[in-house]
Amino acid sequence: MKVIFDAKYGEWLGCHMIGAGVTDMIAEAVVARKLETTGHEILKAIHPHPTMSEAVMEAVADAYGEVIHL
């Protein structure tokens, strides 16, 4: 998973997802985009462990240099 944010405002612009289970995670990306969510808002949201949805949180954390599980 790769996420893309606007450099000036931090708005979620889009993402790339490849692999098993991505159809279960696409809803978070769609809602984040629709609501003009920032990466920091995604990082503050709860992502249960262990789940595939953690990949969203980790990709966002990686985009901000805060990833801990890679």
ZIHU-V509937 format. One record per residue. N is the residue number from 1. RES is the residue in three letters. PHI is phi as a letter, one per 40 degrees, with the letter a starting at -180 (NA if undefined). NEAR is the number of other C-alpha atoms within 10 Angstrom. D_LAST is the distance of its C-alpha to the last C-alpha in whole Angstrom. Layout:
BEGIN
n & res & phi & near & d_last
N & RES & PHI & NEAR & D_LAST
N & RES & PHI & NEAR & D_LAST
END
This chain:
BEGIN
n & res & phi & near & d_last
1 & MET & NA & 13 & 12
2 & LYS & b & 15 & 13
3 & VAL & b & 20 & 15
4 & ILE & b & 16 & 18
5 & PHE & b & 19 & 20
6 & ASP & c & 12 & 23
7 & ALA & c & 8 & 23
8 & LYS & c & 6 & 26
9 & TYR & b & 10 & 26
10 & GLY & g & 16 & 22
11 & GLU & c & 19 & 23
12 & TRP & c & 23 & 21
13 & LEU & c & 16 & 23
14 & GLY & i & 14 & 21
15 & CYS & a & 17 & 18
16 & HIS & b & 11 & 18
17 & MET & b & 16 & 17
18 & ILE & b & 9 & 17
19 & GLY & h & 7 & 17
20 & ALA & c & 8 & 18
21 & GLY & g & 11 & 19
22 & VAL & c & 16 & 18
23 & THR & c & 10 & 22
24 & ASP & c & 10 & 21
25 & MET & b & 15 & 19
26 & ILE & c & 16 & 21
27 & ALA & c & 11 & 23
28 & GLU & c & 13 & 21
29 & ALA & c & 20 & 20
30 & VAL & c & 14 & 24
31 & VAL & c & 11 & 25
32 & ALA & d & 19 & 23
33 & ARG & c & 17 & 25
34 & LYS & c & 11 & 28
35 & LEU & c & 11 & 28
36 & GLU & f & 14 & 26
37 & THR & c & 17 & 24
38 & THR & b & 18 & 21
39 & GLY & c & 23 & 18
40 & HIS & c & 14 & 19
41 & GLU & c & 12 & 21
42 & ILE & c & 19 & 18
43 & LEU & c & 17 & 16
44 & LYS & c & 9 & 19
45 & ALA & c & 9 & 19
46 & ILE & c & 10 & 19
47 & HIS & b & 16 & 16
48 & PRO & d & 9 & 17
49 & HIS & b & 8 & 15
50 & PRO & c & 7 & 14
51 & THR & a & 8 & 15
52 & MET & c & 15 & 14
53 & SER & c & 18 & 15
54 & GLU & c & 16 & 12
55 & ALA & c & 17 & 10
56 & VAL & c & 23 & 13
57 & MET & d & 21 & 12
58 & GLU & c & 22 & 8
59 & ALA & c & 21 & 10
60 & VAL & c & 26 & 12
61 & ALA & d & 19 & 10
62 & ASP & c & 16 & 9
63 & ALA & c & 15 & 12
64 & TYR & b & 14 & 13
65 & GLY & g & 9 & 11
66 & GLU & b & 12 & 10
67 & VAL & c & 13 & 7
68 & ILE & b & 8 & 6
69 & HIS & b & 9 & 4
70 & LEU & c & 6 & 0
END
